[in-house]
């Protein structure tokens, strides 16, 4: 096993332990943790069996396996960015609705507390 494979395996194991700890402390939601755990397991698998990744790259038609790794990493990060942007938009919309509901509730409470003359 080459040095780079050992480094990849150690990074995968550290990632798994950090994600599990962040999930346990509820700093990261389970559905996001699952994505990172799957990525770490895949990286660990390819670190232990680098021939599988090389064979996959050559089967796809990529002459240099690190090129495939770079393209897959960039596409994955692009998907993560799109997913997080979607999540931010959804949360922003929910926040606006909640702010409007709070304003209406405050107005109703003020109307009840203010005596009519």
N, CA, C and O atoms as CSV, one atom per row, in Angstrom:
chain,resi,resn,atom,element,x,y,z
A,1,UNK,N,N,0.862,-1.178,0.000
A,1,UNK,CA,C,0.000,0.000,0.000
A,1,UNK,C,C,0.903,1.234,0.000
A,1,UNK,O,O,1.781,1.374,0.851
A,2,UNK,N,N,0.679,2.110,-0.950
A,2,UNK,CA,C,1.492,3.317,-1.092
A,2,UNK,C,C,1.129,4.343,-0.023
A,2,UNK,O,O,0.079,4.261,0.614
A,3,UNK,N,N,2.030,5.312,0.157
A,3,UNK,CA,C,1.824,6.336,1.177
A,3,UNK,C,C,0.548,7.126,0.980
A,3,UNK,O,O,-0.140,7.454,1.946
A,4,UNK,N,N,0.227,7.434,-0.272
A,4,UNK,CA,C,-0.977,8.217,-0.539
A,4,UNK,C,C,-2.230,7.429,-0.164
A,4,UNK,O,O,-3.232,8.010,0.252
A,5,UNK,N,N,-2.172,6.112,-0.312
A,5,UNK,CA,C,-3.326,5.287,0.053
A,5,UNK,C,C,-3.491,5.233,1.567
A,5,UNK,O,O,-4.614,5.224,2.072
A,6,UNK,N,N,-2.389,5.196,2.283
A,6,UNK,CA,C,-2.454,5.210,3.746
A,6,UNK,C,C,-3.015,6.546,4.230
A,6,UNK,O,O,-3.842,6.586,5.141
A,7,UNK,N,N,-2.559,7.634,3.616
A,7,UNK,CA,C,-3.074,8.953,3.986
A,7,UNK,C,C,-4.575,9.041,3.702
A,7,UNK,O,O,-5.331,9.566,4.519
A,8,UNK,N,N,-5.005,8.532,2.555
A,8,UNK,CA,C,-6.433,8.554,2.215
A,8,UNK,C,C,-7.239,7.726,3.205
A,8,UNK,O,O,-8.323,8.137,3.618
A,9,UNK,N,N,-6.721,6.565,3.590
A,9,UNK,CA,C,-7.424,5.710,4.546
A,9,UNK,C,C,-7.513,6.379,5.915
A,9,UNK,O,O,-8.562,6.336,6.557
A,10,UNK,N,N,-6.426,6.994,6.363
A,10,UNK,CA,C,-6.435,7.687,7.651
A,10,UNK,C,C,-7.420,8.863,7.610
A,10,UNK,O,O,-8.166,9.085,8.564
A,11,UNK,N,N,-7.419,9.608,6.510
A,11,UNK,CA,C,-8.364,10.729,6.372
A,11,UNK,C,C,-9.807,10.237,6.376
A,11,UNK,O,O,-10.682,10.874,6.962
A,12,UNK,N,N,-10.055,9.109,5.726
A,12,UNK,CA,C,-11.407,8.552,5.715
A,12,UNK,C,C,-11.831,8.146,7.117
A,12,UNK,O,O,-12.966,8.400,7.519
A,13,UNK,N,N,-10.938,7.521,7.860
A,13,UNK,CA,C,-11.268,7.109,9.228
A,13,UNK,C,C,-11.475,8.322,10.140
A,13,UNK,O,O,-12.377,8.324,10.978
A,14,UNK,N,N,-10.648,9.343,9.978
A,14,UNK,CA,C,-10.830,10.566,10.773
A,14,UNK,C,C,-12.158,11.224,10.417
A,14,UNK,O,O,-12.880,11.688,11.299
A,15,UNK,N,N,-12.482,11.265,9.122
A,15,UNK,CA,C,-13.752,11.852,8.692
A,15,UNK,C,C,-14.936,11.111,9.298
A,15,UNK,O,O,-15.885,11.730,9.778
A,16,UNK,N,N,-14.876,9.795,9.273
A,16,UNK,CA,C,-15.965,9.003,9.858
A,16,UNK,C,C,-16.115,9.313,11.341
A,16,UNK,O,O,-17.229,9.524,11.821
A,17,UNK,N,N,-15.005,9.344,12.069
A,17,UNK,CA,C,-15.112,9.599,13.510
A,17,UNK,C,C,-15.608,11.014,13.803
A,17,UNK,O,O,-16.388,11.209,14.735
A,18,UNK,N,N,-15.166,12.008,13.019
A,18,UNK,CA,C,-15.617,13.381,13.230
A,18,UNK,C,C,-17.112,13.512,12.911
A,18,UNK,O,O,-17.849,14.154,13.660
A,19,UNK,N,N,-17.555,12.915,11.820
A,19,UNK,CA,C,-18.968,12.995,11.442
A,19,UNK,C,C,-19.842,12.302,12.482
A,19,UNK,O,O,-20.902,12.816,12.837
A,20,UNK,N,N,-19.413,11.151,12.970
A,20,UNK,CA,C,-20.191,10.456,14.005
A,20,UNK,C,C,-20.286,11.317,15.262
A,20,UNK,O,O,-21.352,11.416,15.869
A,21,UNK,N,N,-19.171,11.938,15.654
A,21,UNK,CA,C,-19.186,12.791,16.848
A,21,UNK,C,C,-20.062,14.025,16.646
A,21,UNK,O,O,-20.813,14.401,17.545
A,22,UNK,N,N,-19.975,14.661,15.470
A,22,UNK,CA,C,-20.818,15.832,15.200
A,22,UNK,C,C,-22.300,15.446,15.191
A,22,UNK,O,O,-23.147,16.212,15.649
A,23,UNK,N,N,-22.602,14.277,14.677
A,23,UNK,CA,C,-23.989,13.807,14.667
A,23,UNK,C,C,-24.457,13.501,16.092
A,23,UNK,O,O,-25.586,13.817,16.469
A,24,UNK,N,N,-23.582,12.889,16.864
A,24,UNK,CA,C,-23.934,12.554,18.244
A,24,UNK,C,C,-24.223,13.808,19.060
A,24,UNK,O,O,-25.123,13.812,19.899
A,25,UNK,N,N,-23.465,14.863,18.816
A,25,UNK,CA,C,-23.675,16.123,19.535
A,25,UNK,C,C,-24.763,16.987,18.891
A,25,UNK,O,O,-25.053,18.086,19.364
A,26,UNK,N,N,-25.347,16.494,17.835
A,26,UNK,CA,C,-26.421,17.173,17.100
A,26,UNK,C,C,-25.965,18.485,16.462
A,26,UNK,O,O,-26.744,19.432,16.355
A,27,UNK,N,N,-24.702,18.536,16.040
A,27,UNK,CA,C,-24.202,19.695,15.298
A,27,UNK,C,C,-24.463,19.545,13.803
A,27,UNK,O,O,-24.437,20.527,13.061
A,28,UNK,N,N,-24.711,18.330,13.371
A,28,UNK,CA,C,-24.998,18.072,11.966
A,28,UNK,C,C,-26.179,17.108,11.905
A,28,UNK,O,O,-26.263,16.164,12.690
A,29,UNK,N,N,-27.073,17.352,10.980
A,29,UNK,CA,C,-28.285,16.545,10.849
A,29,UNK,C,C,-27.929,15.187,10.254
A,29,UNK,O,O,-26.969,15.061,9.493
A,30,UNK,N,N,-28.707,14.184,10.606
A,30,UNK,CA,C,-28.411,12.817,10.186
A,30,UNK,C,C,-28.378,12.654,8.668
A,30,UNK,O,O,-27.554,11.903,8.147
A,31,UNK,N,N,-29.259,13.345,7.956
A,31,UNK,CA,C,-29.296,13.158,6.504
A,31,UNK,C,C,-28.045,13.719,5.837
A,31,UNK,O,O,-27.601,13.191,4.818
A,32,UNK,N,N,-27.468,14.789,6.404
A,32,UNK,CA,C,-26.217,15.314,5.862
A,32,UNK,C,C,-25.044,14.445,6.311
A,32,UNK,O,O,-24.091,14.242,5.558
A,33,UNK,N,N,-25.116,13.938,7.526
A,33,UNK,CA,C,-24.056,13.063,8.027
A,33,UNK,C,C,-23.959,11.796,7.187
A,33,UNK,O,O,-22.866,11.296,6.922
A,34,UNK,N,N,-25.102,11.287,6.776
A,34,UNK,CA,C,-25.108,10.065,5.971
A,34,UNK,C,C,-24.342,10.254,4.666
A,34,UNK,O,O,-23.603,9.366,4.241
A,35,UNK,N,N,-24.518,11.400,4.039
A,35,UNK,CA,C,-23.803,11.687,2.786
A,35,UNK,C,C,-22.299,11.652,3.023
A,35,UNK,O,O,-21.563,11.026,2.261
A,36,UNK,N,N,-21.839,12.326,4.082
A,36,UNK,CA,C,-20.400,12.397,4.342
A,36,UNK,C,C,-19.853,11.045,4.779
A,36,UNK,O,O,-18.708,10.715,4.469
A,37,UNK,N,N,-20.652,10.259,5.491
A,37,UNK,CA,C,-20.206,8.920,5.872
A,37,UNK,C,C,-20.040,8.028,4.643
A,37,UNK,O,O,-19.077,7.268,4.543
A,38,UNK,N,N,-20.980,8.127,3.718
A,38,UNK,CA,C,-20.870,7.344,2.476
A,38,UNK,C,C,-19.620,7.754,1.699
A,38,UNK,O,O,-18.900,6.897,1.187
A,39,UNK,N,N,-19.363,9.045,1.609
A,39,UNK,CA,C,-18.161,9.527,0.909
A,39,UNK,C,C,-16.902,8.993,1.587
A,39,UNK,O,O,-15.979,8.534,0.915
A,40,UNK,N,N,-16.866,9.054,2.906
A,40,UNK,CA,C,-15.691,8.575,3.635
A,40,UNK,C,C,-15.488,7.075,3.439
A,40,UNK,O,O,-14.354,6.620,3.290
A,41,UNK,N,N,-16.562,6.312,3.439
A,41,UNK,CA,C,-16.453,4.864,3.219
A,41,UNK,C,C,-15.956,4.574,1.803
A,41,UNK,O,O,-15.125,3.687,1.606
A,42,UNK,N,N,-16.457,5.310,0.830
A,42,UNK,CA,C,-16.006,5.121,-0.554
A,42,UNK,C,C,-14.517,5.457,-0.679
A,42,UNK,O,O,-13.765,4.722,-1.320
A,43,UNK,N,N,-14.101,6.551,-0.075
A,43,UNK,CA,C,-12.682,6.917,-0.110
A,43,UNK,C,C,-11.840,5.846,0.578
A,43,UNK,O,O,-10.780,5.467,0.081
A,44,UNK,N,N,-12.310,5.372,1.700
A,44,UNK,CA,C,-11.598,4.299,2.400
A,44,UNK,C,C,-11.511,3.034,1.574
A,44,UNK,O,O,-10.471,2.376,1.551
A,45,UNK,N,N,-12.596,2.686,0.893
A,45,UNK,CA,C,-12.602,1.496,0.041
A,45,UNK,C,C,-11.573,1.625,-1.077
A,45,UNK,O,O,-10.795,0.703,-1.324
A,46,UNK,N,N,-11.572,2.768,-1.748
A,46,UNK,CA,C,-10.619,2.968,-2.838
A,46,UNK,C,C,-9.185,3.099,-2.329
A,46,UNK,O,O,-8.242,2.814,-3.067
A,47,UNK,N,N,-9.007,3.526,-1.076
A,47,UNK,CA,C,-7.665,3.578,-0.504
A,47,UNK,C,C,-7.129,2.175,-0.240
A,47,UNK,O,O,-5.945,1.904,-0.438
A,48,UNK,N,N,-8.015,1.284,0.209
A,48,UNK,CA,C,-7.610,-0.097,0.477
A,48,UNK,C,C,-7.458,-0.884,-0.822
A,48,UNK,O,O,-6.547,-1.702,-0.945
A,49,UNK,N,N,-8.337,-0.646,-1.787
A,49,UNK,CA,C,-8.312,-1.344,-3.071
A,49,UNK,C,C,-8.136,-0.351,-4.219
A,49,UNK,O,O,-9.087,-0.105,-4.960
A,50,UNK,N,N,-6.947,0.223,-4.383
A,50,UNK,CA,C,-6.747,1.237,-5.432
A,50,UNK,C,C,-6.897,0.671,-6.840
A,50,UNK,O,O,-7.213,1.415,-7.768
A,51,UNK,N,N,-6.681,-0.610,-7.013
A,51,UNK,CA,C,-6.824,-1.225,-8.335
A,51,UNK,C,C,-8.250,-1.142,-8.850
A,51,UNK,O,O,-8.467,-1.053,-10.058
A,52,UNK,N,N,-9.222,-1.169,-7.951
A,52,UNK,CA,C,-10.626,-1.073,-8.359
A,52,UNK,C,C,-10.891,0.286,-8.993
A,52,UNK,O,O,-11.550,0.375,-10.029
A,53,UNK,N,N,-10.376,1.349,-8.368
A,53,UNK,CA,C,-10.578,2.695,-8.920
A,53,UNK,C,C,-9.868,2.836,-10.259
A,53,UNK,O,O,-10.417,3.413,-11.198
A,54,UNK,N,N,-8.648,2.309,-10.349
A,54,UNK,CA,C,-7.910,2.381,-11.610
A,54,UNK,C,C,-8.641,1.617,-12.713
A,54,UNK,O,O,-8.740,2.095,-13.843
A,55,UNK,N,N,-9.147,0.440,-12.383
A,55,UNK,CA,C,-9.909,-0.339,-13.371
A,55,UNK,C,C,-11.174,0.391,-13.792
A,55,UNK,O,O,-11.528,0.395,-14.971
A,56,UNK,N,N,-11.859,1.011,-12.829
A,56,UNK,CA,C,-13.068,1.780,-13.130
A,56,UNK,C,C,-12.739,2.943,-14.062
A,56,UNK,O,O,-13.472,3.205,-15.016
A,57,UNK,N,N,-11.652,3.630,-13.789
A,57,UNK,CA,C,-11.254,4.756,-14.635
A,57,UNK,C,C,-10.948,4.289,-16.055
A,57,UNK,O,O,-11.392,4.908,-17.022
A,58,UNK,N,N,-10.197,3.209,-16.182
A,58,UNK,CA,C,-9.865,2.706,-17.513
A,58,UNK,C,C,-11.100,2.160,-18.226
A,58,UNK,O,O,-11.214,2.281,-19.445
A,59,UNK,N,N,-12.033,1.556,-17.470
A,59,UNK,CA,C,-13.261,1.043,-18.074
A,59,UNK,C,C,-14.108,2.179,-18.641
A,59,UNK,O,O,-14.722,2.047,-19.700
A,60,UNK,N,N,-14.129,3.303,-17.912
A,60,UNK,CA,C,-14.884,4.473,-18.374
A,60,UNK,C,C,-14.197,5.107,-19.576
A,60,UNK,O,O,-14.851,5.747,-20.400
A,61,UNK,N,N,-12.891,4.934,-19.681
A,61,UNK,CA,C,-12.159,5.502,-20.802
A,61,UNK,C,C,-11.242,6.636,-20.405
A,61,UNK,O,O,-10.754,7.376,-21.260
A,62,UNK,N,N,-11.005,6.777,-19.111
A,62,UNK,CA,C,-10.110,7.825,-18.613
A,62,UNK,C,C,-8.706,7.220,-18.538
A,62,UNK,O,O,-8.499,6.194,-17.891
A,63,UNK,N,N,-7.748,7.863,-19.204
A,63,UNK,CA,C,-6.390,7.323,-19.243
A,63,UNK,C,C,-5.639,7.546,-17.940
A,63,UNK,O,O,-4.808,6.726,-17.550
A,64,UNK,N,N,-5.928,8.651,-17.266
A,64,UNK,CA,C,-5.239,8.990,-16.027
A,64,UNK,C,C,-6.258,8.970,-14.875
A,64,UNK,O,O,-7.072,9.888,-14.776
A,65,UNK,N,N,-6.234,7.952,-14.006
A,65,UNK,CA,C,-7.228,7.836,-12.931
A,65,UNK,C,C,-7.363,9.072,-12.037
A,65,UNK,O,O,-8.482,9.381,-11.628
A,66,UNK,N,N,-6.280,9.799,-11.708
A,66,UNK,CA,C,-6.478,11.008,-10.900
A,66,UNK,C,C,-7.366,12.054,-11.575
A,66,UNK,O,O,-8.012,12.852,-10.896
A,67,UNK,N,N,-7.400,12.050,-12.912
A,67,UNK,CA,C,-8.315,12.961,-13.611
A,67,UNK,C,C,-9.766,12.626,-13.288
A,67,UNK,O,O,-10.585,13.520,-13.074
A,68,UNK,N,N,-10.080,11.334,-13.254
A,68,UNK,CA,C,-11.440,10.910,-12.900
A,68,UNK,C,C,-11.763,11.324,-11.468
A,68,UNK,O,O,-12.865,11.788,-11.178
A,69,UNK,N,N,-10.795,11.153,-10.587
A,69,UNK,CA,C,-10.998,11.551,-9.195
A,69,UNK,C,C,-11.288,13.043,-9.086
A,69,UNK,O,O,-12.163,13.455,-8.325
A,70,UNK,N,N,-10.555,13.852,-9.844
A,70,UNK,CA,C,-10.768,15.298,-9.827
A,70,UNK,C,C,-12.149,15.667,-10.350
A,70,UNK,O,O,-12.842,16.489,-9.751
A,71,UNK,N,N,-12.549,15.070,-11.454
A,71,UNK,CA,C,-13.861,15.371,-12.036
A,71,UNK,C,C,-14.982,14.945,-11.093
A,71,UNK,O,O,-15.943,15.689,-10.899
A,72,UNK,N,N,-14.868,13.762,-10.510
A,72,UNK,CA,C,-15.899,13.276,-9.588
A,72,UNK,C,C,-15.968,14.175,-8.350
A,72,UNK,O,O,-17.057,14.482,-7.864
A,73,UNK,N,N,-14.808,14.596,-7.840
A,73,UNK,CA,C,-14.791,15.470,-6.664
A,73,UNK,C,C,-15.434,16.818,-6.963
A,73,UNK,O,O,-16.204,17.337,-6.155
A,74,UNK,N,N,-15.117,17.384,-8.129
A,74,UNK,CA,C,-15.707,18.680,-8.496
A,74,UNK,C,C,-17.220,18.555,-8.671
A,74,UNK,O,O,-17.971,19.414,-8.209
A,75,UNK,N,N,-17.668,17.493,-9.333
A,75,UNK,CA,C,-19.114,17.292,-9.513
A,75,UNK,C,C,-19.812,17.086,-8.172
A,75,UNK,O,O,-20.910,17.599,-7.958
A,76,UNK,N,N,-19.184,16.343,-7.276
A,76,UNK,CA,C,-19.767,16.120,-5.960
A,76,UNK,C,C,-19.888,17.435,-5.201
A,76,UNK,O,O,-20.930,17.715,-4.607
A,77,UNK,N,N,-18.839,18.236,-5.215
A,77,UNK,CA,C,-18.882,19.518,-4.518
A,77,UNK,C,C,-19.900,20.464,-5.146
A,77,UNK,O,O,-20.533,21.251,-4.443
A,78,UNK,N,N,-20.058,20.391,-6.458
A,78,UNK,CA,C,-21.087,21.187,-7.121
A,78,UNK,C,C,-22.472,20.769,-6.643
A,78,UNK,O,O,-23.319,21.617,-6.367
A,79,UNK,N,N,-22.700,19.467,-6.546
A,79,UNK,CA,C,-23.992,18.980,-6.046
A,79,UNK,C,C,-24.220,19.397,-4.594
A,79,UNK,O,O,-25.337,19.753,-4.217
A,80,UNK,N,N,-23.174,19.354,-3.786
A,80,UNK,CA,C,-23.301,19.790,-2.390
A,80,UNK,C,C,-23.673,21.269,-2.335
A,80,UNK,O,O,-24.535,21.661,-1.548
A,81,UNK,N,N,-23.032,22.090,-3.161
A,81,UNK,CA,C,-23.344,23.527,-3.188
A,81,UNK,C,C,-24.785,23.776,-3.627
A,81,UNK,O,O,-25.476,24.613,-3.046
A,82,UNK,N,N,-25.237,23.057,-4.644
A,82,UNK,CA,C,-26.620,23.215,-5.110
A,82,UNK,C,C,-27.590,22.787,-4.019
A,82,UNK,O,O,-28.590,23.461,-3.772
A,83,UNK,N,N,-27.296,21.670,-3.367
A,83,UNK,CA,C,-28.163,21.175,-2.300
A,83,UNK,C,C,-28.231,22.179,-1.145
A,83,UNK,O,O,-29.313,22.453,-0.625
A,84,UNK,N,N,-27.090,22.724,-0.745
A,84,UNK,CA,C,-27.082,23.688,0.348
A,84,UNK,C,C,-27.768,24.990,-0.049
A,84,UNK,O,O,-28.425,25.619,0.780
A,85,UNK,N,N,-27.624,25.399,-1.294
A,85,UNK,CA,C,-28.325,26.597,-1.769
A,85,UNK,C,C,-29.829,26.380,-1.727
A,85,UNK,O,O,-30.580,27.269,-1.326
A,86,UNK,N,N,-30.265,25.204,-2.137
A,86,UNK,CA,C,-31.692,24.870,-2.092
A,86,UNK,C,C,-32.176,24.886,-0.645
A,86,UNK,O,O,-33.251,25.407,-0.347
A,87,UNK,N,N,-31.373,24.312,0.250
A,87,UNK,CA,C,-31.752,24.261,1.663
A,87,UNK,C,C,-31.826,25.669,2.254
A,87,UNK,O,O,-32.740,25.961,3.025
A,88,UNK,N,N,-30.889,26.537,1.910
A,88,UNK,CA,C,-30.908,27.918,2.395
A,88,UNK,C,C,-32.150,28.650,1.895
A,88,UNK,O,O,-32.798,29.370,2.655
A,89,UNK,N,N,-32.480,28.467,0.626
A,89,UNK,CA,C,-33.676,29.106,0.074
A,89,UNK,C,C,-34.939,28.644,0.774
A,89,UNK,O,O,-35.824,29.443,1.077
A,90,UNK,N,N,-35.014,27.349,1.028
A,90,UNK,CA,C,-36.178,26.788,1.708
A,90,UNK,C,C,-36.277,27.340,3.133
A,90,UNK,O,O,-37.362,27.713,3.579
A,91,UNK,N,N,-35.161,27.391,3.839
A,91,UNK,CA,C,-35.173,27.915,5.213
A,91,UNK,C,C,-35.475,29.405,5.252
A,91,UNK,O,O,-36.139,29.882,6.172
A,92,UNK,N,N,-34.991,30.141,4.260
A,92,UNK,CA,C,-35.286,31.574,4.196
A,92,UNK,C,C,-36.789,31.794,3.999
A,92,UNK,O,O,-37.387,32.675,4.617
A,93,UNK,N,N,-37.381,30.983,3.134
A,93,UNK,CA,C,-38.819,31.095,2.898
A,93,UNK,C,C,-39.601,30.756,4.170
A,93,UNK,O,O,-40.574,31.436,4.495
A,94,UNK,N,N,-39.187,29.718,4.887
A,94,UNK,CA,C,-39.851,29.349,6.137
A,94,UNK,C,C,-39.694,30.447,7.181
A,94,UNK,O,O,-40.622,30.719,7.942
A,95,UNK,N,N,-38.516,31.080,7.220
A,95,UNK,CA,C,-38.273,32.162,8.174
A,95,UNK,C,C,-39.186,33.343,7.898
A,95,UNK,O,O,-39.715,33.947,8.831
A,96,UNK,N,N,-39.378,33.680,6.622
A,96,UNK,CA,C,-40.273,34.782,6.264
A,96,UNK,C,C,-41.711,34.482,6.688
A,96,UNK,O,O,-42.397,35.358,7.213
A,97,UNK,N,N,-42.163,33.262,6.464
A,97,UNK,CA,C,-43.520,32.875,6.863
A,97,UNK,C,C,-43.665,32.952,8.382
A,97,UNK,O,O,-44.672,33.445,8.890
A,98,UNK,N,N,-42.658,32.464,9.103
A,98,UNK,CA,C,-42.720,32.526,10.564
A,98,UNK,C,C,-42.705,33.961,11.073
A,98,UNK,O,O,-43.407,34.284,12.031
A,99,UNK,N,N,-41.922,34.819,10.449
A,99,UNK,CA,C,-41.889,36.233,10.852
A,99,UNK,C,C,-43.252,36.884,10.626
A,99,UNK,O,O,-43.714,37.669,11.455
A,100,UNK,N,N,-43.894,36.559,9.506
A,100,UNK,CA,C,-45.228,37.104,9.237
A,100,UNK,C,C,-46.236,36.597,10.260
A,100,UNK,O,O,-47.078,37.362,10.731
A,101,UNK,N,N,-46.157,35.316,10.606
A,101,UNK,CA,C,-47.083,34.762,11.596
A,101,UNK,C,C,-46.863,35.396,12.965
A,101,UNK,O,O,-47.828,35.669,13.680
A,102,UNK,N,N,-45.613,35.632,13.337
A,102,UNK,CA,C,-45.325,36.282,14.620
A,102,UNK,C,C,-45.876,37.701,14.631
A,102,UNK,O,O,-46.437,38.145,15.633
A,103,UNK,N,N,-45.718,38.413,13.520
A,103,UNK,CA,C,-46.249,39.781,13.437
A,103,UNK,C,C,-47.767,39.779,13.590
A,103,UNK,O,O,-48.323,40.629,14.285
A,104,UNK,N,N,-48.435,38.833,12.947
A,104,UNK,CA,C,-49.894,38.743,13.067
A,104,UNK,C,C,-50.307,38.386,14.497
A,104,UNK,O,O,-51.277,38.935,15.019
A,105,UNK,N,N,-49.577,37.473,15.126
A,105,UNK,CA,C,-49.895,37.110,16.510
A,105,UNK,C,C,-49.674,38.288,17.460
A,105,UNK,O,O,-50.470,38.503,18.374
A,106,UNK,N,N,-48.613,39.040,17.251
A,106,UNK,CA,C,-48.370,40.224,18.092
A,106,UNK,C,C,-49.487,41.245,17.914
A,106,UNK,O,O,-49.953,41.840,18.885
A,107,UNK,N,N,-49.910,41.442,16.682
A,107,UNK,CA,C,-50.999,42.389,16.410
A,107,UNK,C,C,-52.274,41.928,17.096
A,107,UNK,O,O,-52.992,42.732,17.691
A,108,UNK,N,N,-52.554,40.639,17.014
A,108,UNK,CA,C,-53.755,40.112,17.682
A,108,UNK,C,C,-53.659,40.282,19.189
A,108,UNK,O,O,-54.642,40.634,19.841
A,109,UNK,N,N,-52.485,40.034,19.742
A,109,UNK,CA,C,-52.290,40.184,21.181
A,109,UNK,C,C,-52.435,41.639,21.605
A,109,UNK,O,O,-53.024,41.925,22.647
A,110,UNK,N,N,-51.906,42.552,20.811
A,110,UNK,CA,C,-52.059,43.984,21.115
A,110,UNK,C,C,-53.523,44.390,21.052
A,110,UNK,O,O,-53.981,45.180,21.877
A,111,UNK,N,N,-54.270,43.854,20.076
A,111,UNK,CA,C,-55.687,44.173,19.962
A,111,UNK,C,C,-56.463,43.660,21.169
A,111,UNK,O,O,-57.404,44.316,21.617
A,112,UNK,N,N,-56.089,42.508,21.701
A,112,UNK,CA,C,-56.778,41.940,22.856
A,112,UNK,C,C,-56.411,42.728,24.119
A,112,UNK,O,O,-57.268,42.977,24.967
A,113,UNK,N,N,-55.160,43.111,24.239
A,113,UNK,CA,C,-54.715,43.807,25.450
A,113,UNK,C,C,-55.165,45.266,25.493
A,113,UNK,O,O,-55.368,45.816,26.575
A,114,UNK,N,N,-55.322,45.890,24.347
A,114,UNK,CA,C,-55.723,47.295,24.294
A,114,UNK,C,C,-57.229,47.389,24.500
A,114,UNK,O,O,-58.000,46.811,23.734
A,115,UNK,N,N,-57.652,48.126,25.543
A,115,UNK,CA,C,-59.113,48.251,25.763
A,115,UNK,C,C,-59.731,49.133,24.678
A,115,UNK,O,O,-59.149,50.133,24.258
A,116,UNK,N,N,-60.881,48.751,24.254
A,116,UNK,CA,C,-61.597,49.543,23.262
A,116,UNK,C,C,-62.335,50.669,23.963
A,116,UNK,O,O,-62.886,50.470,25.046
A,117,UNK,N,N,-62.352,51.830,23.365
A,117,UNK,CA,C,-62.982,52.985,23.993
A,117,UNK,C,C,-64.273,53.357,23.360
A,117,UNK,O,O,-64.917,54.316,23.787
